[in-house]
C-alpha cells in the first residue's frame, strides 16, 4: 500500500483581507502593506484540490466545514514558487513545517494566516 503524503501549500489572499479582517490584521502587526497577504496550510490532498475545497466551502461527509473563512472570502490563487518541494511523509512533520514557513514569511514582511 502506498504511503500517504502531506503537503504544505500557500494561497495568496486579496489585500482586502488585511484591511477588512481585524483578527488577521492583529495577527500581523509587522505587515507594512508592501508584500502580499498569504494563507499557509497543510493537506493530504493536492494543493489545487485543497484550494477548490476552500473556495467552494466544502464540507466533510459528516458535515464539518473543511474551508478556512479567510480563503473562502479572500483566496485568489496558489503560490507554488513559495512551497515547491514541501512534501512530507508524516502529518506531524507537515504541521511543523507549515508553522515554520508561516513564521518565516511573516518575518520577511508578508501578512500570513495559518492554523
N, CA, C and O atoms as a GROMACS GRO file, in nm:
protein
  460
    1UNK      N    1   0.084  -0.118   0.000
    1UNK     CA    2   0.000   0.000   0.000
    1UNK      C    3   0.089   0.125   0.000
    1UNK      O    4   0.181   0.134   0.082
    2UNK      N    5   0.064   0.221  -0.089
    2UNK     CA    6   0.147   0.342  -0.093
    2UNK      C    7   0.125   0.425   0.033
    2UNK      O    8   0.014   0.432   0.086
    3UNK      N    9   0.232   0.487   0.078
    3UNK     CA   10   0.219   0.570   0.198
    3UNK      C   11   0.156   0.704   0.162
    3UNK      O   12   0.170   0.753   0.050
    4UNK      N   13   0.087   0.762   0.257
    4UNK     CA   14   0.021   0.890   0.237
    4UNK      C   15   0.125   1.001   0.238
    4UNK      O   16   0.224   0.993   0.311
    5UNK      N   17   0.102   1.103   0.157
    5UNK     CA   18   0.188   1.220   0.153
    5UNK      C   19   0.110   1.340   0.204
    5UNK      O   20  -0.011   1.349   0.189
    6UNK      N   21   0.184   1.431   0.265
    6UNK     CA   22   0.126   1.554   0.318
    6UNK      C   23   0.199   1.671   0.255
    6UNK      O   24   0.320   1.667   0.235
    7UNK      N   25   0.125   1.775   0.225
    7UNK     CA   26   0.179   1.890   0.155
    7UNK      C   27   0.154   2.018   0.234
    7UNK      O   28   0.048   2.035   0.295
    8UNK      N   29   0.251   2.107   0.232
    8UNK     CA   30   0.232   2.243   0.281
    8UNK      C   31   0.210   2.327   0.156
    8UNK      O   32   0.280   2.310   0.056
    9UNK      N   33   0.112   2.417   0.161
    9UNK     CA   34   0.079   2.498   0.044
    9UNK      C   35   0.056   2.643   0.087
    9UNK      O   36   0.033   2.672   0.204
   10UNK      N   37   0.061   2.733  -0.011
   10UNK     CA   38   0.043   2.876   0.016
   10UNK      C   39  -0.058   2.931  -0.084
   10UNK      O   40  -0.049   2.907  -0.205
   11UNK      N   41  -0.155   3.006  -0.032
   11UNK     CA   42  -0.256   3.072  -0.114
   11UNK      C   43  -0.242   3.223  -0.094
   11UNK      O   44  -0.235   3.271   0.019
   12UNK      N   45  -0.239   3.295  -0.205
   12UNK     CA   46  -0.237   3.441  -0.193
   12UNK      C   47  -0.379   3.490  -0.166
   12UNK      O   48  -0.475   3.446  -0.229
   13UNK      N   49  -0.388   3.581  -0.071
   13UNK     CA   50  -0.515   3.643  -0.034
   13UNK      C   51  -0.521   3.784  -0.090
   13UNK      O   52  -0.418   3.849  -0.109
   14UNK      N   53  -0.640   3.830  -0.115
   14UNK     CA   54  -0.660   3.969  -0.155
   14UNK      C   55  -0.611   4.060  -0.042
   14UNK      O   56  -0.620   4.023   0.075
   15UNK      N   57  -0.561   4.176  -0.077
   15UNK     CA   58  -0.517   4.272   0.026
   15UNK      C   59  -0.634   4.320   0.112
   15UNK      O   60  -0.614   4.371   0.222
   16UNK      N   61  -0.755   4.304   0.062
   16UNK     CA   62  -0.873   4.338   0.142
   16UNK      C   63  -0.878   4.258   0.270
   16UNK      O   64  -0.936   4.302   0.369
   17UNK      N   65  -0.817   4.139   0.270
   17UNK     CA   66  -0.816   4.056   0.390
   17UNK      C   67  -0.753   4.130   0.505
   17UNK      O   68  -0.798   4.117   0.619
   18UNK      N   69  -0.650   4.208   0.477
   18UNK     CA   70  -0.582   4.282   0.584
   18UNK      C   71  -0.665   4.402   0.629
   18UNK      O   72  -0.676   4.427   0.749
   19UNK      N   73  -0.722   4.475   0.536
   19UNK     CA   74  -0.798   4.594   0.575
   19UNK      C   75  -0.935   4.560   0.634
   19UNK      O   76  -0.986   4.635   0.717
   20UNK      N   77  -0.995   4.449   0.593
   20UNK     CA   78  -1.131   4.417   0.637
   20UNK      C   79  -1.139   4.320   0.754
   20UNK      O   80  -1.243   4.312   0.818
   21UNK      N   81  -1.033   4.247   0.782
   21UNK     CA   82  -1.040   4.144   0.887
   21UNK      C   83  -0.952   4.183   1.006
   21UNK      O   84  -0.830   4.175   1.000
   22UNK      N   85  -1.015   4.223   1.113
   22UNK     CA   86  -0.945   4.272   1.232
   22UNK      C   87  -0.854   4.165   1.293
   22UNK      O   88  -0.742   4.196   1.334
   23UNK      N   89  -0.900   4.042   1.300
   23UNK     CA   90  -0.820   3.935   1.360
   23UNK      C   91  -0.694   3.909   1.277
   23UNK      O   92  -0.586   3.891   1.332
   24UNK      N   93  -0.709   3.908   1.145
   24UNK     CA   94  -0.594   3.890   1.056
   24UNK      C   95  -0.496   4.006   1.073
   24UNK      O   96  -0.375   3.985   1.080
   25UNK      N   97  -0.548   4.127   1.078
   25UNK     CA   98  -0.465   4.246   1.095
   25UNK      C   99  -0.389   4.241   1.228
   25UNK      O  100  -0.270   4.272   1.232
   26UNK      N  101  -0.457   4.204   1.335
   26UNK     CA  102  -0.393   4.197   1.467
   26UNK      C  103  -0.286   4.087   1.474
   26UNK      O  104  -0.190   4.099   1.550
   27UNK      N  105  -0.302   3.982   1.395
   27UNK     CA  106  -0.203   3.873   1.393
   27UNK      C  107  -0.077   3.911   1.315
   27UNK      O  108   0.024   3.841   1.321
   28UNK      N  109  -0.083   4.023   1.243
   28UNK     CA  110   0.028   4.063   1.157
   28UNK      C  111   0.068   4.210   1.178
   28UNK      O  112   0.063   4.289   1.084
   29UNK      N  113   0.109   4.247   1.300
   29UNK     CA  114   0.145   4.387   1.325
   29UNK      C  115   0.270   4.431   1.248
   29UNK      O  116   0.292   4.551   1.232
   30UNK      N  117   0.350   4.336   1.201
   30UNK     CA  118   0.472   4.368   1.127
   30UNK      C  119   0.445   4.406   0.982
   30UNK      O  120   0.534   4.458   0.914
   31UNK      N  121   0.324   4.380   0.933
   31UNK     CA  122   0.293   4.399   0.791
   31UNK      C  123   0.292   4.548   0.755
   31UNK      O  124   0.228   4.629   0.822
   32UNK      N  125   0.363   4.582   0.646
   32UNK     CA  126   0.371   4.723   0.606
   32UNK      C  127   0.297   4.753   0.475
   32UNK      O  128   0.303   4.865   0.425
   33UNK      N  129   0.228   4.653   0.420
   33UNK     CA  130   0.148   4.675   0.300
   33UNK      C  131   0.223   4.659   0.170
   33UNK      O  132   0.164   4.677   0.063
   34UNK      N  133   0.353   4.627   0.175
   34UNK     CA  134   0.431   4.615   0.053
   34UNK      C  135   0.416   4.475  -0.009
   34UNK      O  136   0.387   4.463  -0.128
   35UNK      N  137   0.435   4.372   0.071
   35UNK     CA  138   0.425   4.235   0.021
   35UNK      C  139   0.281   4.186   0.027
   35UNK      O  140   0.191   4.259   0.069
   36UNK      N  141   0.259   4.061  -0.016
   36UNK     CA  142   0.124   4.008  -0.024
   36UNK      C  143   0.073   3.954   0.109
   36UNK      O  144   0.148   3.936   0.205
   37UNK      N  145  -0.057   3.928   0.111
   37UNK     CA  146  -0.123   3.859   0.221
   37UNK      C  147  -0.133   3.712   0.180
   37UNK      O  148  -0.170   3.681   0.067
   38UNK      N  149  -0.099   3.622   0.272
   38UNK     CA  150  -0.090   3.480   0.240
   38UNK      C  151  -0.159   3.392   0.343
   38UNK      O  152  -0.169   3.428   0.460
   39UNK      N  153  -0.206   3.278   0.298
   39UNK     CA  154  -0.257   3.173   0.386
   39UNK      C  155  -0.165   3.052   0.366
   39UNK      O  156  -0.140   3.012   0.252
   40UNK      N  157  -0.115   2.995   0.476
   40UNK     CA  158  -0.031   2.876   0.469
   40UNK      C  159  -0.110   2.762   0.531
   40UNK      O  160  -0.161   2.774   0.642
   41UNK      N  161  -0.120   2.651   0.459
   41UNK     CA  162  -0.195   2.536   0.507
   41UNK      C  163  -0.121   2.406   0.485
   41UNK      O  164  -0.014   2.402   0.424
   42UNK      N  165  -0.180   2.299   0.536
   42UNK     CA  166  -0.125   2.164   0.523
   42UNK      C  167  -0.238   2.072   0.483
   42UNK      O  168  -0.350   2.087   0.531
   43UNK      N  169  -0.209   1.976   0.394
   43UNK     CA  170  -0.313   1.886   0.347
   43UNK      C  171  -0.256   1.752   0.303
   43UNK      O  172  -0.137   1.741   0.273
   44UNK      N  173  -0.342   1.651   0.301
   44UNK     CA  174  -0.302   1.522   0.244
   44UNK      C  175  -0.354   1.512   0.100
   44UNK      O  176  -0.332   1.411   0.033
   45UNK      N  177  -0.421   1.615   0.053
   45UNK     CA  178  -0.470   1.622  -0.085
   45UNK      C  179  -0.373   1.708  -0.165
   45UNK      O  180  -0.277   1.761  -0.110
   46UNK      N  181  -0.396   1.721  -0.293
   46UNK     CA  182  -0.310   1.810  -0.371
   46UNK      C  183  -0.344   1.955  -0.332
   46UNK      O  184  -0.459   1.984  -0.297
   47UNK      N  185  -0.246   2.045  -0.338
   47UNK     CA  186  -0.277   2.185  -0.307
   47UNK      C  187  -0.390   2.242  -0.394
   47UNK      O  188  -0.472   2.319  -0.346
   48UNK      N  189  -0.394   2.203  -0.521
   48UNK     CA  190  -0.500   2.251  -0.610
   48UNK      C  191  -0.637   2.204  -0.561
   48UNK      O  192  -0.732   2.282  -0.558
   49UNK      N  193  -0.646   2.077  -0.524
   49UNK     CA  194  -0.772   2.022  -0.474
   49UNK      C  195  -0.813   2.094  -0.345
   49UNK      O  196  -0.931   2.121  -0.323
   50UNK      N  197  -0.714   2.124  -0.261
   50UNK     CA  198  -0.744   2.190  -0.134
   50UNK      C  199  -0.794   2.332  -0.156
   50UNK      O  200  -0.885   2.377  -0.087
   51UNK      N  201  -0.736   2.404  -0.252
   51UNK     CA  202  -0.784   2.538  -0.284
   51UNK      C  203  -0.929   2.533  -0.329
   51UNK      O  204  -1.010   2.617  -0.289
   52UNK      N  205  -0.963   2.436  -0.411
   52UNK     CA  206  -1.101   2.420  -0.459
   52UNK      C  207  -1.194   2.397  -0.339
   52UNK      O  208  -1.303   2.454  -0.334
   53UNK      N  209  -1.153   2.316  -0.244
   53UNK     CA  210  -1.236   2.293  -0.124
   53UNK      C  211  -1.259   2.423  -0.048
   53UNK      O  212  -1.370   2.451  -0.003
   54UNK      N  213  -1.153   2.501  -0.033
   54UNK     CA  214  -1.168   2.630   0.037
   54UNK      C  215  -1.268   2.719  -0.036
   54UNK      O  216  -1.360   2.773   0.025
   55UNK      N  217  -1.250   2.734  -0.166
   55UNK     CA  218  -1.330   2.829  -0.243
   55UNK      C  219  -1.476   2.784  -0.260
   55UNK      O  220  -1.564   2.868  -0.279
   56UNK      N  221  -1.502   2.653  -0.254
   56UNK     CA  222  -1.639   2.604  -0.268
   56UNK      C  223  -1.706   2.579  -0.133
   56UNK      O  224  -1.817   2.527  -0.126
   57UNK      N  225  -1.636   2.616  -0.024
   57UNK     CA  226  -1.689   2.600   0.111
   57UNK      C  227  -1.728   2.454   0.139
   57UNK      O  228  -1.835   2.426   0.193
   58UNK      N  229  -1.640   2.364   0.100
   58UNK     CA  230  -1.666   2.221   0.112
   58UNK      C  231  -1.689   2.176   0.255
   58UNK      O  232  -1.642   2.238   0.351
   59UNK      N  233  -1.764   2.068   0.266
   59UNK     CA  234  -1.791   2.006   0.397
   59UNK      C  235  -1.757   1.858   0.389
   59UNK      O  236  -1.762   1.797   0.283
   60UNK      N  237  -1.722   1.802   0.504
   60UNK     CA  238  -1.690   1.659   0.510
   60UNK      C  239  -1.820   1.579   0.500
   60UNK      O  240  -1.929   1.635   0.502
   61UNK      N  241  -1.806   1.447   0.490
   61UNK     CA  242  -1.924   1.360   0.485
   61UNK      C  243  -2.009   1.374   0.611
   61UNK      O  244  -2.130   1.352   0.608
   62UNK      N  245  -1.945   1.410   0.722
   62UNK     CA  246  -2.016   1.429   0.848
   62UNK      C  247  -2.069   1.572   0.865
   62UNK      O  248  -2.130   1.604   0.967
   63UNK      N  249  -2.045   1.656   0.764
   63UNK     CA  250  -2.097   1.792   0.767
   63UNK      C  251  -2.004   1.896   0.827
   63UNK      O  252  -2.045   2.011   0.845
   64UNK      N  253  -1.880   1.859   0.859
   64UNK     CA  254  -1.787   1.955   0.916
   64UNK      C  255  -1.730   2.043   0.805
   64UNK      O  256  -1.700   1.996   0.695
   65UNK      N  257  -1.714   2.170   0.835
   65UNK     CA  258  -1.660   2.266   0.741
   65UNK      C  259  -1.512   2.236   0.716
   65UNK      O  260  -1.435   2.218   0.811
   66UNK      N  261  -1.471   2.229   0.589
   66UNK     CA  262  -1.333   2.199   0.553
   66UNK      C  263  -1.256   2.323   0.508
   66UNK      O  264  -1.135   2.317   0.486
   67UNK      N  265  -1.324   2.434   0.496
   67UNK     CA  266  -1.260   2.553   0.441
   67UNK      C  267  -1.229   2.656   0.548
   67UNK      O  268  -1.295   2.662   0.652
   68UNK      N  269  -1.126   2.736   0.522
   68UNK     CA  270  -1.089   2.846   0.610
   68UNK      C  271  -1.164   2.972   0.564
   68UNK      O  272  -1.168   3.002   0.445
   69UNK      N  273  -1.221   3.043   0.657
   69UNK     CA  274  -1.301   3.162   0.628
   69UNK      C  275  -1.223   3.263   0.544
   69UNK      O  276  -1.277   3.319   0.449
   70UNK      N  277  -1.097   3.289   0.580
   70UNK     CA  278  -1.018   3.386   0.505
   70UNK      C  279  -0.999   3.345   0.359
   70UNK      O  280  -1.004   3.429   0.269
   71UNK      N  281  -0.978   3.216   0.335
   71UNK     CA  282  -0.958   3.171   0.197
   71UNK      C  283  -1.090   3.171   0.121
   71UNK      O  284  -1.093   3.205   0.003
   72UNK      N  285  -1.198   3.134   0.187
   72UNK     CA  286  -1.330   3.139   0.123
   72UNK      C  287  -1.355   3.278   0.065
   72UNK      O  288  -1.394   3.294  -0.051
   73UNK      N  289  -1.331   3.379   0.148
   73UNK     CA  290  -1.366   3.516   0.113
   73UNK      C  291  -1.258   3.587   0.030
   73UNK      O  292  -1.290   3.661  -0.062
   74UNK      N  293  -1.132   3.564   0.064
   74UNK     CA  294  -1.024   3.644   0.004
   74UNK      C  295  -0.922   3.564  -0.078
   74UNK      O  296  -0.833   3.623  -0.138
   75UNK      N  297  -0.933   3.431  -0.081
   75UNK     CA  298  -0.835   3.350  -0.152
   75UNK      C  299  -0.837   3.375  -0.301
   75UNK      O  300  -0.943   3.383  -0.363
   76UNK      N  301  -0.717   3.389  -0.360
   76UNK     CA  302  -0.710   3.418  -0.503
   76UNK      C  303  -0.648   3.301  -0.580
   76UNK      O  304  -0.711   3.248  -0.672
   77UNK      N  305  -0.527   3.260  -0.547
   77UNK     CA  306  -0.460   3.153  -0.620
   77UNK      C  307  -0.344   3.097  -0.539
   77UNK      O  308  -0.298   3.158  -0.442
   78UNK      N  309  -0.298   2.981  -0.582
   78UNK     CA  310  -0.184   2.916  -0.518
   78UNK      C  311  -0.055   2.989  -0.554
   78UNK      O  312  -0.044   3.049  -0.661
   79UNK      N  313   0.043   2.982  -0.463
   79UNK     CA  314   0.175   3.040  -0.485
   79UNK      C  315   0.281   2.930  -0.479
   79UNK      O  316   0.359   2.926  -0.384
   80UNK      N  317   0.284   2.841  -0.579
   80UNK     CA  318   0.376   2.727  -0.575
   80UNK      C  319   0.524   2.764  -0.566
   80UNK      O  320   0.604   2.684  -0.518
   81UNK      N  321   0.561   2.882  -0.611
   81UNK     CA  322   0.702   2.922  -0.601
   81UNK      C  323   0.747   2.932  -0.455
   81UNK      O  324   0.866   2.926  -0.426
   82UNK      N  325   0.653   2.948  -0.365
   82UNK     CA  326   0.686   2.960  -0.222
   82UNK      C  327   0.691   2.822  -0.156
   82UNK      O  328   0.770   2.802  -0.063
   83UNK      N  329   0.610   2.728  -0.201
   83UNK     CA  330   0.602   2.600  -0.131
   83UNK      C  331   0.654   2.479  -0.209
   83UNK      O  332   0.640   2.367  -0.161
   84UNK      N  333   0.713   2.497  -0.325
   84UNK     CA  334   0.763   2.385  -0.404
   84UNK      C  335   0.856   2.296  -0.320
   84UNK      O  336   0.945   2.345  -0.251
   85UNK      N  337   0.833   2.166  -0.328
   85UNK     CA  338   0.917   2.071  -0.255
   85UNK      C  339   0.875   2.046  -0.112
   85UNK      O  340   0.943   1.973  -0.040
   86UNK      N  341   0.765   2.105  -0.069
   86UNK     CA  342   0.720   2.087   0.069
   86UNK      C  343   0.623   1.970   0.077
   86UNK      O  344   0.502   1.988   0.093
   87UNK      N  345   0.677   1.851   0.065
   87UNK     CA  346   0.603   1.725   0.066
   87UNK      C  347   0.664   1.639   0.178
   87UNK      O  348   0.785   1.624   0.186
   88UNK      N  349   0.577   1.582   0.264
   88UNK     CA  350   0.625   1.512   0.383
   88UNK      C  351   0.555   1.377   0.399
   88UNK      O  352   0.444   1.357   0.348
   89UNK      N  353   0.620   1.287   0.469
   89UNK     CA  354   0.565   1.153   0.487
   89UNK      C  355   0.478   1.141   0.611
   89UNK      O  356   0.404   1.044   0.626
   90UNK      N  357   0.485   1.240   0.703
   90UNK     CA  358   0.400   1.235   0.822
   90UNK      C  359   0.325   1.366   0.839
   90UNK      O  360   0.372   1.473   0.801
   91UNK      N  361   0.208   1.355   0.896
   91UNK     CA  362   0.125   1.472   0.925
   91UNK      C  363   0.196   1.566   1.021
   91UNK      O  364   0.192   1.688   1.005
   92UNK      N  365   0.261   1.509   1.121
   92UNK     CA  366   0.330   1.587   1.224
   92UNK      C  367   0.440   1.674   1.162
   92UNK      O  368   0.453   1.791   1.197
   93UNK      N  369   0.517   1.616   1.072
   93UNK     CA  370   0.625   1.692   1.007
   93UNK      C  371   0.567   1.803   0.920
   93UNK      O  372   0.621   1.914   0.917
   94UNK      N  373   0.457   1.775   0.851
   94UNK     CA  374   0.394   1.876   0.767
   94UNK      C  375   0.339   1.991   0.852
   94UNK      O  376   0.353   2.107   0.815
   95UNK      N  377   0.278   1.958   0.965
   95UNK     CA  378   0.226   2.062   1.054
   95UNK      C  379   0.339   2.149   1.108
   95UNK      O  380   0.326   2.271   1.117
   96UNK      N  381   0.448   2.086   1.144
   96UNK     CA  382   0.566   2.159   1.193
   96UNK      C  383   0.619   2.253   1.086
   96UNK      O  384   0.651   2.369   1.114
   97UNK      N  385   0.630   2.204   0.963
   97UNK     CA  386   0.682   2.285   0.854
   97UNK      C  387   0.584   2.395   0.812
   97UNK      O  388   0.627   2.502   0.768
   98UNK      N  389   0.455   2.371   0.827
   98UNK     CA  390   0.355   2.474   0.800
   98UNK      C  391   0.381   2.595   0.890
   98UNK      O  392   0.384   2.709   0.843
   99UNK      N  393   0.399   2.569   1.018
   99UNK     CA  394   0.424   2.677   1.114
   99UNK      C  395   0.557   2.746   1.086
   99UNK      O  396   0.565   2.869   1.088
  100UNK      N  397   0.661   2.668   1.059
  100UNK     CA  398   0.792   2.726   1.030
  100UNK      C  399   0.785   2.818   0.908
  100UNK      O  400   0.838   2.929   0.911
  101UNK      N  401   0.720   2.772   0.801
  101UNK     CA  402   0.708   2.852   0.680
  101UNK      C  403   0.628   2.980   0.707
  101UNK      O  404   0.667   3.088   0.665
  102UNK      N  405   0.516   2.966   0.776
  102UNK     CA  406   0.431   3.083   0.805
  102UNK      C  407   0.508   3.189   0.883
  102UNK      O  408   0.502   3.307   0.851
  103UNK      N  409   0.580   3.147   0.986
  103UNK     CA  410   0.655   3.243   1.067
  103UNK      C  411   0.771   3.304   0.989
  103UNK      O  412   0.804   3.421   1.008
  104UNK      N  413   0.833   3.225   0.903
  104UNK     CA  414   0.941   3.275   0.817
  104UNK      C  415   0.888   3.384   0.723
  104UNK      O  416   0.949   3.489   0.706
  105UNK      N  417   0.771   3.357   0.663
  105UNK     CA  418   0.712   3.455   0.572
  105UNK      C  419   0.672   3.583   0.646
  105UNK      O  420   0.688   3.693   0.593
  106UNK      N  421   0.619   3.568   0.767
  106UNK     CA  422   0.586   3.687   0.847
  106UNK      C  423   0.712   3.769   0.874
  106UNK      O  424   0.712   3.891   0.862
  107UNK      N  425   0.819   3.700   0.909
  107UNK     CA  426   0.945   3.769   0.938
  107UNK      C  427   0.996   3.844   0.815
  107UNK      O  428   1.061   3.947   0.828
  108UNK      N  429   0.965   3.792   0.696
  108UNK     CA  430   1.006   3.858   0.571
  108UNK      C  431   0.916   3.977   0.536
  108UNK      O  432   0.947   4.052   0.444
  109UNK      N  433   0.806   3.996   0.609
  109UNK     CA  434   0.718   4.110   0.587
  109UNK      C  435   0.584   4.081   0.525
  109UNK      O  436   0.507   4.173   0.501
  110UNK      N  437   0.554   3.954   0.499
  110UNK     CA  438   0.422   3.917   0.448
  110UNK      C  439   0.321   3.919   0.563
  110UNK      O  440   0.358   3.902   0.679
  111UNK      N  441   0.195   3.939   0.529
  111UNK     CA  442   0.087   3.917   0.626
  111UNK      C  443   0.043   3.773   0.605
  111UNK      O  444   0.007   3.735   0.494
  112UNK      N  445   0.045   3.692   0.713
  112UNK     CA  446   0.024   3.548   0.698
  112UNK      C  447  -0.076   3.497   0.799
  112UNK      O  448  -0.077   3.539   0.915
  113UNK      N  449  -0.163   3.405   0.753
  113UNK     CA  450  -0.253   3.331   0.841
  113UNK      C  451  -0.223   3.184   0.826
  113UNK      O  452  -0.204   3.135   0.714
  114UNK      N  453  -0.219   3.113   0.936
  114UNK     CA  454  -0.203   2.968   0.936
  114UNK      C  455  -0.277   2.915   1.057
  114UNK      O  456  -0.310   2.991   1.149
  115UNK      N  457  -0.303   2.784   1.057
  115UNK     CA  458  -0.379   2.725   1.170
  115UNK      C  459  -0.286   2.664   1.268
  115UNK      O  460  -0.330   2.609   1.369
   0.00000   0.00000   0.00000
